């Protein structure tokens, strides 16, 4: 175990003995100019996304109603039928 610690110490001493020098590299800073960006082009497709037409709202809500309301009414009918059958 003493041999391993001596080897480790000698390795660290070898790396610490190396002399590194750092010299600054002369460089000119890049010249950056501010360039104004053009105004965004508003097209009719962007406005349609933000302001959907009445027809689009009716169609979308109708489809959502069919997806949610259809299974709900089927379950309600089935459970209501069982409830009415047990009541008699």
C-alpha positions as CSV (number, residue, x, y, z in Angstrom):
1,X,0.0,0.0,0.0
2,X,2.9,2.4,0.6
3,X,4.2,1.6,-2.8
4,X,0.9,2.7,-4.4
5,X,0.8,6.0,-2.5
6,X,4.4,6.7,-3.5
7,X,3.6,6.1,-7.1
8,X,0.5,8.4,-6.9
9,X,2.6,11.1,-5.3
10,X,5.3,10.8,-7.9
11,X,2.6,11.1,-10.7
12,X,1.1,14.2,-9.2
13,X,4.6,15.7,-8.7
14,X,5.4,15.1,-12.3
15,X,2.3,16.9,-13.5
16,X,2.8,19.8,-11.1
17,X,6.5,20.2,-12.2
18,X,5.4,21.1,-15.8
19,X,5.4,24.8,-16.4
20,X,2.6,26.1,-18.6
21,X,2.5,29.7,-19.9
22,X,-0.5,31.3,-21.4
23,X,-0.1,34.1,-23.8
24,X,-3.0,36.3,-25.0
25,X,-3.8,36.0,-28.6
26,X,-4.2,39.4,-30.2
27,X,-7.6,39.6,-31.9
28,X,-9.8,42.4,-33.1
29,X,-13.3,42.3,-31.7
30,X,-16.0,41.7,-34.3
31,X,-18.0,44.7,-35.3
32,X,-21.7,44.0,-34.8
33,X,-24.3,46.3,-36.3
34,X,-27.9,46.3,-35.2
35,X,-30.2,45.5,-38.2
36,X,-33.9,46.2,-37.7
37,X,-36.1,43.2,-38.5
38,X,-38.9,43.8,-40.9
39,X,-42.5,43.8,-39.5
40,X,-44.2,40.4,-39.7
41,X,-46.4,39.9,-42.6
42,X,-50.0,39.2,-41.4
43,X,-51.8,37.0,-43.9
44,X,-55.4,35.9,-43.9
45,X,-54.5,32.4,-42.8
46,X,-53.0,33.8,-39.5
47,X,-56.2,35.8,-38.8
48,X,-58.3,32.7,-39.5
49,X,-56.5,30.8,-36.9
50,X,-57.1,33.5,-34.3
51,X,-60.6,34.3,-35.3
52,X,-62.4,31.2,-36.4
53,X,-65.6,31.6,-38.3
54,X,-69.0,30.7,-36.9
55,X,-69.2,27.7,-39.2
56,X,-65.9,26.4,-37.9
57,X,-67.1,26.7,-34.3
58,X,-70.3,24.9,-35.0
59,X,-68.6,22.1,-36.9
60,X,-65.9,21.7,-34.2
61,X,-68.4,21.7,-31.3
62,X,-70.7,19.4,-33.2
63,X,-67.9,16.8,-33.7
64,X,-66.9,17.1,-30.1
65,X,-70.5,16.7,-29.1
66,X,-70.8,13.5,-31.1
67,X,-67.6,12.1,-29.6
68,X,-68.6,12.9,-26.0
69,X,-72.4,12.9,-26.2
70,X,-72.8,9.7,-28.2
71,X,-71.2,7.3,-25.7
72,X,-72.8,9.2,-22.8
73,X,-76.3,8.8,-24.2
74,X,-75.6,5.1,-25.0
75,X,-74.6,4.5,-21.3
76,X,-77.5,6.5,-20.0
77,X,-79.9,4.5,-22.2
78,X,-78.4,1.2,-21.1
79,X,-78.4,2.0,-17.4
80,X,-81.8,3.6,-17.6
81,X,-83.2,0.4,-19.3
82,X,-81.7,-1.8,-16.5
83,X,-83.1,0.6,-13.8
84,X,-86.6,0.5,-15.4
85,X,-86.5,-3.4,-15.8
86,X,-85.5,-3.8,-12.1
87,X,-88.2,-1.4,-11.0
88,X,-91.0,-3.6,-12.4
